[in-house]
Amino acid sequence: MAPVSTHPLLRGVLLVVLALPLFACSRQSGPPVDTAAQARAEAGRRLEGRWLLVSFQPEVNLEPMLGALLAAQMNRMVVTFQAPQMHAAGMGVDTTRRYQVTEALGERVSVRTVDDTGVAYDAVGEFRGADLYFESRTIPWRGRGILRRMP
């Protein structure tokens, strides 16, 4: 009988056992996976489509004309996200802005929109079923609201 270290079957098993860690290391040696970029891309896909503004509560009372314009938008304004553009259309409102998903983690997303003059508006949100609960963080539209996905 051949010694254990030279037995053909045992040598084959030892080679496989010794090669497994090297194979595992070589599979992981590719470029690192950018999980933050993947999360932003996934949130962007979830954001795509048409949403209805169902509520918005400004942080401070708006002046009467702006308050009336906002009230007219409830359950009428449709916000469409189609990267890299966001389009909002409602009663007396029709605007298009560039947008970008800046952060994402699980159900949470941060979005920055930029108007034609270059002013940036930041918002954070959380996907909850068919709704996107959001908090706008830029004056004069600082406040909380809900967008509901449209069919």
Backbone hydrogen bonds, N-H to C=O, Kabsch-Sander energy under -0.5 kcal/mol:
donor,donor_aa,acceptor,acceptor_aa,energy
6,T,3,P,-1.5
7,H,3,P,-0.9
7,H,4,V,-0.7
11,R,7,H,-2.7
12,G,8,P,-2.0
13,V,9,L,-2.2
14,L,10,L,-2.9
15,L,11,R,-2.4
16,V,12,G,-2.2
17,V,13,V,-2.8
18,L,14,L,-2.7
19,A,15,L,-2.1
20,L,16,V,-1.8
22,L,18,L,-0.7
23,F,19,A,-2.6
24,A,20,L,-2.8
25,C,21,P,-2.4
26,S,22,L,-2.3
27,R,23,F,-1.9
28,Q,24,A,-1.2
29,S,26,S,-0.6
30,G,27,R,-0.5
35,T,33,V,-1.3
38,Q,34,D,-2.1
39,A,35,T,-2.4
40,R,36,A,-2.3
41,A,37,A,-2.4
42,E,38,Q,-2.4
43,A,39,A,-2.5
44,G,40,R,-2.4
45,R,41,A,-2.1
46,R,42,E,-2.1
47,L,43,A,-1.9
48,E,44,G,-1.5
49,G,81,F,-2.6
51,W,79,V,-2.5
52,L,148,R,-3.0
53,L,77,M,-2.5
54,V,52,L,-0.8
54,V,146,I,-2.4
55,S,146,I,-1.3
57,Q,144,R,-3.7
59,E,142,R,-3.5
67,G,63,E,-2.7
68,A,64,P,-2.4
69,L,65,M,-2.1
70,L,66,L,-2.3
71,A,67,G,-2.5
72,A,68,A,-1.8
73,Q,69,L,-0.5
73,Q,70,L,-1.5
74,M,70,L,-0.7
74,M,71,A,-0.7
75,N,53,L,-3.3
76,R,73,Q,-2.5
77,M,73,Q,-2.9
78,V,89,A,-2.9
79,V,51,W,-3.3
79,V,77,M,-0.5
80,T,78,V,-0.5
80,T,87,H,-3.3
81,F,49,G,-2.7
81,F,79,V,-0.5
82,Q,80,T,-0.6
82,Q,85,Q,-2.9
85,Q,82,Q,-2.6
86,M,97,R,-3.3
87,H,80,T,-2.7
88,A,95,T,-2.9
89,A,78,V,-2.3
90,G,93,V,-3.0
92,G,90,G,-0.8
93,V,90,G,-1.1
95,T,88,A,-2.7
97,R,86,M,-2.9
98,R,114,V,-1.5
99,Y,84,P,-2.3
100,Q,112,R,-1.8
102,T,100,Q,-0.7
102,T,110,S,-2.3
103,E,110,S,-1.2
105,L,108,R,-2.2
108,R,105,L,-2.3
109,V,125,G,-2.5
110,S,103,E,-2.7
111,V,123,A,-3.0
112,R,100,Q,-2.5
113,T,121,Y,-2.7
114,V,98,R,-2.3
115,D,119,V,-2.5
118,G,115,D,-1.8
121,Y,113,T,-3.1
123,A,111,V,-2.4
124,V,135,E,-2.2
125,G,109,V,-3.0
126,E,133,Y,-2.5
127,F,107,E,-2.7
128,R,131,D,-3.2
131,D,128,R,-2.1
132,L,147,L,-3.0
133,Y,126,E,-2.3
133,Y,131,D,-0.5
134,F,145,G,-2.8
135,E,124,V,-3.0
136,S,143,G,-2.5
137,R,122,D,-3.1
141,W,138,T,-1.1
143,G,136,S,-1.8
144,R,57,Q,-2.1
145,G,134,F,-2.5
146,I,55,S,-2.1
147,L,132,L,-2.2
148,R,52,L,-2.7
149,R,130,A,-3.3
150,M,50,R,-2.9
